[in-house]
Amino acid sequence: MPVAPVEWTSDTTRLLRRITMAATEVEVAMRYGFRGYLERQLHYRYVDDSVTDAFVAAKYPLLALPVDQLFAQNSGTIQNRLA
């Protein structure tokens, strides 16, 4: 049976890996500490989402349409563009 690296065996690191779902988020969480990380997650409006917003806008432009215009679109077109 493989042995986990020492840095993965601490309760702190294990908790961070589980609540963040990614190694890079673990690094962020360790930088801010538990309290700081949780505060950051709870106050999500302070997190810069501009890169994600730009990606979604470029890849899925139909999502920017008002609901009535989205419903007026052909369902096949919607499925193809959002797939």
C-alpha positions in Angstrom: 0.0 0.0 0.0 1.5 3.4 -0.9 2.4 5.7 1.9 1.1 9.3 1.8 3.7 12.1 1.8 4.4 13.5 5.3 2.9 16.9 4.4 -0.4 15.1 3.7 -0.7 13.4 7.0 -1.4 16.4 9.2 -5.0 17.0 10.2 -4.6 20.6 9.0 -3.5 19.7 5.5 -6.1 17.0 5.2 -8.9 19.4 6.2 -7.6 22.0 3.7 -7.5 19.5 0.9 -11.0 18.4 1.6 -12.6 21.9 1.9 -10.7 23.4 -1.0 -10.9 20.5 -3.6 -7.6 21.5 -5.1 -3.9 21.7 -4.3 -3.7 25.4 -5.4 -6.5 26.3 -3.1 -4.7 24.4 -0.3 -1.8 26.8 -0.8 -4.1 29.8 -0.7 -5.8 28.4 2.5 -2.5 27.9 4.2 -1.4 31.4 3.3 -4.5 32.9 4.9 -4.9 30.4 7.7 -8.2 28.7 8.6 -10.0 31.8 9.8 -8.8 34.0 6.9 -9.6 31.3 4.3 -13.1 30.8 5.6 -13.7 34.6 5.8 -12.5 34.8 2.2 -15.0 32.1 1.2 -17.8 33.7 3.1 -17.1 37.1 1.6 -16.9 35.8 -2.0 -17.7 39.2 -3.5 -14.1 40.2 -2.7 -12.7 37.4 -4.8 -11.7 38.6 -8.3 -13.7 36.5 -10.8 -12.8 38.5 -13.9 -10.8 35.7 -15.6 -13.7 33.2 -15.1 -16.3 35.8 -16.1 -14.3 36.5 -19.3 -14.0 32.8 -20.1 -17.7 32.1 -19.6 -18.7 35.1 -21.7 -16.4 34.1 -24.5 -17.3 30.4 -24.5 -21.0 30.7 -23.7 -22.3 34.1 -25.1 -25.9 32.9 -25.0 -25.8 33.0 -21.2 -25.7 36.8 -21.4 -29.1 36.9 -23.1 -32.2 38.0 -21.2 -34.4 35.0 -20.2 -37.1 35.8 -22.8 -34.5 36.0 -25.6 -32.9 32.8 -24.4 -36.3 31.0 -24.4 -36.9 32.3 -28.0 -33.8 30.5 -29.2 -34.0 27.2 -31.0 -33.4 24.4 -28.4 -31.0 22.7 -30.7 -28.9 25.8 -31.0 -28.9 26.2 -27.3 -27.8 22.6 -26.8 -25.0 22.9 -29.4 -23.6 26.1 -28.1 -23.7 25.1 -24.4 -22.3 21.6 -24.9 
